[in-house]
Amino acid sequence: MAEKIVYNEDSIKSLDWREHIRLRPGMYIGKLGNGAAADDGIYVLLKEILDNSIDEFVMGHGNKIEIDIDQRHVRVRDYGRGIPLGKLIDCVSKINTGGKYDSKAFQKSVGLNGVGTKAVNALSQQFTVQSFRDGQTKRASFEFGNLTSEEDSKTDEPNGTLTEFVADETVFKNYKYIYEFIENQVWNYVYLNAGLSIWLNKKRYFSKNGLLDLLKRKSNEEQLRYPIIHLKGDDIELALTHDSHYGEDYYSFVNGQHTTQGGTHLNAFRESIVKTLRDFYKKQFEPSDIRASIVSAISVRVQEPVFESQTKTKLGSTDMGPKGPSIKAHINDFIRTSLDNYLHKNSDTAEALLKRIQQSERERKDMAGVRKIAKERAKKANLHNKKLRDCKVHFGDEKKENHKETTLFITEGDSASGSITKSRNVETQAVFSLRGKPLNCYGLSKKVVYENEEFNLLQHALNIEEGIEKLRYNNIVIATDADVDGMHIRLLMLTFFLQFFPDLVRDGHVYILETPLFRVRNKKETIYCYSEAERIAAIDKLSNPEITRFKGLGEISPSEFETFIGENIRLDPIILNEETSIPKLLEYYMGKNTPNRQEFIIQNLKVEIDETEDELQAA
């Protein structure tokens, strides 16, 4: 018989601001993570502090921000007005306290709810804020959101605010900052705020031309079909072009906030591009033909924006402001007028754009029959029984709240997939089993994706045939053995994604699973080691240990795998540097320049040996 649960006055509890944030951190900063993904919580903490500094710049105060990150210690100094000294502590420790409720002071700021800095404070084991105002300064220090000291004094420092914090290691377990993610975050800030200088670990980031600079950095100019179109208007800026890649690339922003999940402004932008180009060319092109291979960015300024979550990754507002036009109407009017005028004045660009659309149209029609046959083959293959062990999170047009936690492990062979399948979290983790080595698809057309059973089934499992908007798994993890064959399979899978679905890599969805090379244990303790140096250190720590070298994932038992793919999972994100050309990258590693690759391997093998020797000496 079920135990009777007492429900009375004692069941009702009130949590203070700090307790509530620490109990439900996901409500305030999204997923926690360990820093392996660009949207993990540690980067959201940094963003919340930076947003306040950016708002000061937007309001005309301070054109420089300094960021210094030393391992886990973060320091941010701006040169704005500085928080009023008498309210300094309240602004970082009292929910719904801040200066952004007065719309006159912060007309179009990012944060309006008075929550961000408090969340950083509550989720940091050390947090210090100091304000400098007109020769006076106040400094307050906290631990886990609790005030530990405060101090007032005179100062010669220029006005502004200094914030320092160390994220709580009990909340963000085994975390580390990945410099490329932070650098990309900083670049976005300077693109959206022309004239602002951000110094990251003493390196200056600056932009003169806003979104034009962003698109130049994000695209490969050698592949562009026409020069980047850059248009600016009241509370709106956009840049767009087309290249030769598969898919659609959009970078959308609201009030300087990178809305990675889009929202009403991005939907309006995509619709308006189609409508304007149909009208200009006087032909009812398919939307997919117009938008295929597009690379674009849009930024809007909205008064009192409404986002769909505290992390502000998706805009929910329908209007530009309380008394303004609808976002859809504002964007549509701007694009209809500005883009149409631009194309009439630049006939070469108009002609090149038309040819790109017509090429996409031909490719779509040529592929229609192949796609139909591929879909029928996928159904006959009984995908969900043959290749895919799915998770319980299912979604269609509307993604569920825990979609960000979904993971697909791509494994080699039945033994490895079997171990992961038995040890996975069935709610959010799925397994796709490869049969042998996949095809080297470098230089092949997308037709091969439909004709090759392995690729066709994987594409259907991911639901990315029409783009990544309905991607079924937020994290795609390549899990192969740490041997030559495993590395080769890993390389072939990366080639597949980069060749046909580069958006998956650009948007940070693809990872490599790190699994231990050794198990060192005695009767009291077991240590899993991911390198030779860790193995030596474990042997020194344990007396009379038994040492096991894992040759493949299939040798790791399901009970052990629970450790490696659970809370302490180690993932290496696949990161493309902005200056990287995917065609050149694939040509170098997968093309016919064998001597060059041999030289590369020899050079890097020497570096690897030297680093291993250094690790062993340190151990």
Secondary structure as UniProt FT lines:
FT   HELIX           9..11
FT   HELIX           17..23
FT   HELIX           26..29
FT   TURN            38..39
FT   HELIX           41..58
FT   TURN            59..60
FT   STRAND          64..70
FT   TURN            71..72
FT   STRAND          73..78
FT   HELIX           85..87
FT   HELIX           88..93
FT   TURN            95..96
FT   TURN            100..101
FT   TURN            103..105
FT   TURN            107..108
FT   HELIX           116..122
FT   STRAND          124..133
FT   TURN            134..135
FT   STRAND          136..143
FT   TURN            144..145
FT   STRAND          146..154
FT   STRAND          160..167
FT   TURN            169..171
FT   TURN            173..174
FT   HELIX           179..191
FT   TURN            194..195
FT   STRAND          197..200
FT   TURN            201..202
FT   STRAND          203..205
FT   HELIX           211..218
FT   HELIX           221..223
FT   STRAND          229..233
FT   TURN            234..235
FT   STRAND          236..242
FT   STRAND          249..254
FT   TURN            255..256
FT   STRAND          257..258
FT   TURN            260..261
FT   HELIX           264..281
FT   HELIX           287..291
FT   TURN            292..293
FT   STRAND          294..300
FT   TURN            310..311
FT   TURN            322..323
FT   HELIX           327..345
FT   HELIX           347..380
FT   TURN            381..382
FT   HELIX           383..386
FT   STRAND          388..389
FT   HELIX           401..405
FT   STRAND          407..412
FT   HELIX           413..423
FT   TURN            426..428
FT   STRAND          429..434
FT   TURN            442..443
FT   HELIX           447..451
FT   HELIX           453..462
FT   TURN            465..466
FT   TURN            469..470
FT   STRAND          475..479
FT   HELIX           484..500
FT   HELIX           502..506
FT   TURN            507..508
FT   STRAND          510..513
FT   STRAND          518..521
FT   STRAND          526..529
FT   HELIX           532..541
FT   STRAND          546..549
FT   HELIX           553..555
FT   HELIX           558..564
FT   TURN            567..568
FT   STRAND          571..573
FT   TURN            578..579
FT   HELIX           582..590
FT   HELIX           594..618
//
